[in-house]
Amino acid sequence: MAIVAEWLTGVAGAEMVLKEMLAVYPQADLFALIDTLNAGERAALGATGREIRTTWMQRIPGIGRRYRQLLPLMPLAVRGHDLRGYDVVISSAHAMAHRVRVPATARHLVYCHTPIRYAWDLRERYLEETGLDRGWRGWGARTLLEQIRRDDAEAGKRPHAYAVNSRYIQARVRRCYERESKIIHPPVDTEYFTPSAGSREQSGGRGQGGFYVTVSRMVPYKMMPLIAEAFSKHLPDRQLVVMGDGPEMAKVRAASGPNVQLLGAAPRDVLRDHLRQARAFVFAAEEDFGILPVEAQACGTPVIAYGVGGVQDSVVDGVTGVFFGAQTAEAIAEGVRRLEGGSFSPKACRANAERFSVPRFRAEFRAWVESTAPVSGAG
């Protein structure tokens, strides 16, 4: 078996799914376009000592900083993976991994986090973020992305079977690739993210800290400046704790008033502590699934979320959180007020989060693989 990832430059949601795939099939060989993981990230992925087979892109100077700008080269690079001799190829795909060339006798299964956003739904945002939105370079980049989308539509028809992370992505795969798929929600570490002993129940489900919390990479589609603005401008008597770092940090800082505390990137135990104590977790992104809202619920904490995307699978509106209907500061503030007017059981939040446990993912993933491409060597 071969498992094909995209680029391994850090450990986020897609990589945590990959970690559990490798736990189910520990003897599988791992392929990626590039690998710039440090020792800590490799350990978090469960890949310490594991060979990761990369492409010629690995040899490009500064590739860890520039790889997103080289997106047009990736279709060629990914087809350079040598998968001869493999019986089963599993692609963990959110961009190019599903485009690998597999032997005629092999079964190709795709766990699709999303069809490539840069070509299908977030083209203009990608061009702006990479500085390719103006002049002749912008024209050339748009032309290439349009070609990538046409090629992707054809490539998406070739694999033998698809699994996806949410109903939202199931619909997108149907639209982009004209393929049906099985939903296997991503794994969440509900054994680590747990409520603190009795504290939330004793406070009536309101959280000991009395503050709200939001956590994310500071990139445009996460809408972190908007959350800071909602509390600074519309909810000045509520406290917000912001955790995370990234390119949008300056914008978040500019939007933050005295009631908004910026902690920057924080270790996992600090994240868990804040999720346990917060009155609610605020989430404004249109996300394919979204691990953090489930981690918050696993700690017994309700979620205030933009009600589009994967949160429709992971949050029960009115029971384990509330949805707001627009990505505006005013809508976020209204979501906070709606949550404060309701009653949310920590036990209900926890029970809902347990649907997304690691053992559940491993069992469903193994069953899907075995039903579509019977193999041996499962862990």
N, C-alpha and C positions, 0 to 999 in steps of 0.2 A: 504494500500500500504506500502511496505517496499522498502527503497533505501539502497543498500549495496555498501559501499565504500571500498577502500583498507585500508592502514594504514593512519591515520590522525596524521602526525608529523610536518606539516607545511602547508603553503598556497601557492601553485603554480598553474600551468595551470589546472591540473585535479581537484583541489579543487575549482577553480573558475567556472568550469563547474558544479560541484556538488552544489555550491551555487545557481546557477540558476535553477537546478532541484528542489531544496528545495523551491525556490520561486514560481515555478509553482505548486508544490504539497506540501504546507506547513503542511498538516496533516500527511504526510508520516512519518513512523518511520525510524530512521537512524541507520545503523549497520556499524561497522568497525572492523578490526582485533585488532588494538590498537588505543588509543587516547591519545596523549601527547600535545595537543594544549594548548597554554597559552591563557590568557583572550583576548589579542589583536588579536591573530589568530582566536579565536573562533568568535569574533565580525566581522572580515573580511569575515569569512565564512557565516555569518548570522545565527550562531548557538548558540548565547548567550542564556543560559537558556534551551537549548534543550538537552534532554537525548540522549547520544550516546551509543548504546549497543555494548559492545566489547566481545572478546573471552578470554579464559584462558591465552593467551599470554600477556594480559595486566598486569598480576601479576608477570611476570618474572622481577627480579631486573635489572635495567639499560636497559630496553627494548627499550627506545627511542634512545639509541646509538647503540644497537646491532641487531636491527630487520632485517637488510639486511643479516646478517650472519646466521640468522635463517630461511632463505627462504625455506629449505627443510621441515620445520615443518608447513608451512603455509597451504598447501592443507588440512591437517588434521584439523587445527584450523578453517579454513573458513567453513568447513562442519559442524562445531559445532554450527553455528548460528541457533537459533530456529525460523523458519519462519512458523510454524504451524498457520493456521488461516488467512494467508494473501491471497488475491485474485490476486494481482499483485506484482511482485518483479522486481525491476529495478537495475541492477548492473552497477556501474560506474567502469569499469575494465581496468587495465593495467598490472595486474599480476594474481590475484587469485579470485577476487570478482565474476566472472562468474561461479565459481565452487560450489557455494552454492547449498544446497539441498532445493528444493522448493516443496510444496505440489503438489500432482498429479493433483489437480484441478486448480492450479494457473498458470498464464501466466508469463513467465520469459523473460524479455527484457534486452538486454545488449547494453549499450553505450560503445563501445570499443575504448579506446585511443590507444591501440596497443596490440596485443598478447604479452605475457610476453617476454620482450627483453632478459632477462638473460638466458633463455633457448633456444630461437630461433635464435637470431641474434647477441647478445652481450655476449655470454657465456664466452669467454676468457677474455674480459674486466671486467666482473663481478668478475671472479675468481681472477684477478690481484688486483682489487680494494679492495677486502675483504681479501687478503692475503691467498687465498685458491688455488693458482696456482702451488704449488710445493709439492713434496714428496707424502707420502701416503694420506695426507689430500687432496691434489689436485686430486689424483686418485678417492678418495671417493666422492669428490664434483662433479667431472665430471660425475661419474656414476649416482649420484642422479639427476643431471640436465638433463641427457638423459632420465631418468625415468619421470621426471616432464614434459619434452616435449612430450613424448608418451602419458602420461595421459592427458596433456592439449589438444592434438589433438582430443582425444575422448570427453573430457568435452566440447570442443568448438562446438560440434555437437548438444548438448542438448537444449540450449535456443530456445525459439520460434522465436525471431527476433533480428536482429543486426542493430544498427546505428553506424557510424564511423565518425571521425573528418576530413578526407581528402581522396582524391583518393589514396594516398600512402598507407594508412592503409586499405582502401577498398581492394586493391590488396593483402595486407598481410593477411587479414582475409580470403580471398578466397584461398590463398595458404596454410595457416596453418589449417583452419577449414573447408575448402570446403563449405563456406557459402557466400551467397550474403548479401548485406547490403545497408542501406540508408545513404547517406552523410548528416550530419548536422554539419556544421562548428561550432567550439567553439565560445562562446560569448566574445566580446571585448568591453571594456567600452569606446565607441567612444564619449560619452557625457563628459567624463573627459579628454580624450586625444584629444585635439583640437589644431589647429594652433593658434599661437599668432596673435593678431589683425593686419593684413596687413604687418607684418614685413618681412615674407618670400617673398611675392609677390614683395615688394619694393626692395628686394635684388636680384631680378632675379631668385628666387627659390634656391639660394645658401646657405641660412641659415646665420643668423647674426653672429654666432660665428666663422665660417670658419673652425671649427674642425670637425672631424669624431668621432662617439661615438659607443661603443659596451657595452652591458649589459648582464650579465648572472651569474648563479651559476658557481663557479669555479670547475667544475668536468670534467673528461677527454674528454667525447664525445662532449663537447661544444667547444673545440679547442681554448680556450682563449689565451694560450701562443703563438699559431700560429699567431693570429691576432696581438698581441703585436710585434712579430718578424717581421711580414710583414711591419709594420710602422717603426720600429727601423732600420731594415736592408735595406729595399728596398724603403721606402718612408720617408727618414729622414727630408725632408722639409715640411711634413704634420704633423698636430697635431692630436693625438688620445686621447680621454678620455675613460677610462675603469671604469665601475661601476660593483660592485658585490663582492662576497667573497666566500670562500670555500676551499677545500683541495688543489686545484691547485694554490692558490694565490702565493706561493713562486716561482713556475715556471713562472707565469706571470710576477712577479717582476724581475726575472732573465733575462727574454726576453725583458724587457722594456728599451728603451733608453731615452735620455732627452726629446724627443718629445712625450713621452707617459706619461699621467697623470693618476695615480691610485687613485680613490676616495673611493674605498671600497663599502660596502653596503650603499645605500642612500635611503632616504624616497621617497615616490611616487611623491611629488611635485617637488623634485630635478630631478628625472627621467624625468618627463614631460618637465621641463624647458630645459634640455639638448637635449631631442628629438626635441623640437621646434627649437632650435638654430643650431643644427648640420647640416653640409652639407649633410651627409648621415649616415645611421645606418648600421653597419657591422655585419654580421651573418654568422658563419662558421660551424654551427652544421648540421648534418643530423637529422632533427627533424620530429616528427610525424605530427605536425602542426606548432607550433611556434606562440605564442601570441605577442611577442615583435616586430616582423616585421610589424604586423598590427597596433600596437600602434604607431610605428614610422610613418607609412603612414597616420594614423589618425591625426597626428600633421603636415601633409603636407611634410614629409621628405622621400626621396627615400631610397631604401634599396639595399645594396650590399650583395648578399647571395650566398652560395654554392647551386647550382641549383638542389638539390636532396631532395626529401621528401615533406613535407607539404607546403613549400614556392612555389611550383609549382601551388598551389591553391590560394595563398594569394598575390603573387607578379607578376606583369605583366612585363616580361622581355622587356626592352627597353622603357617602358612607366612609370612604377612606381618604377623602379629599374633595376639592372643588375644582371645576374647570372655569377658566375665563376665556372669552371668545375672540380677543384680538391682541396682537402684539403691540400694545400701547401701555404707557405708564398708568393711564386712567383705568384701563381694564384690569391691570395687575392689582391696583389699589382696591378696586371693587371686589376682586376675588378674595383679597385679605378680609374685607368687611363681611363678605358672605360666609367665610369660614368662621369668623368670630361670632356670627349669629347662629351657628349650628352646633351640633354635638357630635363628636367623633371619638369612637372607642379605640383606645390603644390595642385592645385585643382583636378588634376587627381589622385594624391596619396590619397587625402581625400575622393574622391568619391569612390575609390576602397575599402578603409577601411570601409566605411559605409555599405558594403555588409555583414559585420560580427558583426553587432550591437547586443546588449543584447535583445531588443524586437524581433528581427528577430529570434534569437536562441529560445527564449521562445515559440514563435508561432510555429516554426517548430518542436520543441521537443514535445509540447503538441499535435500537429496534428499527429505526429508519434505514440505516446503512444495511443491516442484515436482510431487510425485506426487499431492498432494491439491488444489492450486490453482495451476496453471501461471502463472508470472509472469515478467516481465523485470526487469532492473536489479539482479541479484545482484552483490555486490562480490567 
